[in-house]
Amino acid sequence: MVEFYRVRVRTKGNTDVIDITQHVADAVEKSNKKDGIAVVFVPGSTAAITTIEYEPNLVKDIKNIMEKLVPSNIEYLHHKTWGDDNGSSHIRASI
């Protein structure tokens, strides 16, 4: 049997990293299932889910590396397409 649980999390944007471990654990516990697969996803093209050790300095490292790999202060072609300014967010979410 398939069950769905929705968790809403607010972000601050700009490579915000949020630990959702407890949210997922609570949903799994609420399901009372002993075996199965939990599928976690984010609807949207400027956010992503990954697995990391949630540790403050690693979070800082991720933010620093993302800014070096995908700078937020340059012009992306995407900006011309939609007239918005979030090209770096789309690219970061896809990495």
C-alpha positions as CSV (number, residue, x, y, z in Angstrom):
1,M,0.0,0.0,0.0
2,V,1.3,3.5,-0.9
3,E,1.0,6.3,1.6
4,F,1.8,10.0,1.0
5,Y,3.0,12.5,3.6
6,R,3.6,16.1,2.9
7,V,6.2,18.2,4.7
8,R,6.5,21.9,4.0
9,V,9.9,23.5,4.7
10,R,10.6,27.2,4.3
11,T,14.0,28.1,2.9
12,K,15.9,31.4,2.9
13,G,17.0,30.8,-0.6
14,N,20.6,31.3,-1.8
15,T,21.9,27.8,-1.2
16,D,20.1,27.3,2.1
17,V,20.8,23.9,3.5
18,I,18.1,22.3,5.7
19,D,18.3,19.1,7.6
20,I,15.0,17.2,6.9
21,T,16.1,13.9,8.5
22,Q,13.6,14.2,11.4
23,H,10.7,15.1,9.0
24,V,11.4,12.0,6.9
25,A,11.8,9.8,10.0
26,D,8.5,11.1,11.4
27,A,6.7,10.3,8.2
28,V,8.2,6.8,8.1
29,E,7.2,6.2,11.7
30,K,3.7,7.5,11.1
31,S,3.3,5.0,8.2
32,N,3.8,2.0,10.6
33,K,5.5,0.2,7.8
34,K,8.3,-2.2,8.6
35,D,9.6,-2.6,5.0
36,G,9.6,-0.4,2.0
37,I,11.0,2.6,0.3
38,A,10.6,6.2,1.2
39,V,10.7,8.5,-1.8
40,V,11.5,12.1,-1.0
41,F,11.3,14.8,-3.6
42,V,11.0,18.6,-4.0
43,P,8.6,20.0,-6.5
44,G,10.5,22.9,-8.1
45,S,13.5,23.6,-10.3
46,T,15.5,25.8,-8.0
47,A,15.7,23.4,-5.0
48,A,17.2,19.9,-4.6
49,I,17.5,17.1,-2.1
50,T,20.8,15.4,-1.4
51,T,22.3,13.3,1.3
52,I,25.2,14.7,3.4
53,E,26.5,14.7,6.9
54,Y,24.6,17.7,8.3
55,E,27.5,19.4,10.0
56,P,27.9,23.2,10.2
57,N,31.3,23.5,8.5
58,L,30.3,21.1,5.7
59,V,27.2,23.3,5.1
60,K,29.6,26.3,4.9
61,D,31.8,24.3,2.5
62,I,28.9,23.5,0.3
63,K,27.8,27.1,0.1
64,N,31.4,28.3,-0.6
65,I,31.9,25.7,-3.4
66,M,28.6,26.4,-5.0
67,E,29.4,30.1,-5.2
68,K,32.7,29.3,-6.8
69,L,31.3,26.8,-9.3
70,V,28.1,28.7,-10.0
71,P,28.5,32.4,-9.1
72,S,25.3,34.2,-8.2
73,N,26.6,37.6,-9.4
74,I,26.9,36.9,-13.1
75,E,24.4,37.2,-16.0
76,Y,23.0,33.8,-17.1
77,L,21.2,33.3,-20.4
78,H,18.2,32.1,-18.4
79,H,17.7,35.6,-17.2
80,K,16.9,36.7,-20.7
81,T,14.4,34.0,-21.3
82,W,12.1,34.6,-18.3
83,G,13.2,38.0,-17.1
84,D,14.1,36.7,-13.7
85,D,17.4,36.6,-11.9
86,N,17.6,33.0,-10.7
87,G,19.7,31.2,-13.3
88,S,22.3,30.3,-10.7
89,S,19.6,28.7,-8.5
90,H,18.5,26.4,-11.4
91,I,22.0,25.3,-12.2
92,R,22.9,24.7,-8.5
93,A,19.8,22.6,-8.1
94,S,20.8,20.4,-11.0
95,I,24.3,19.7,-9.7
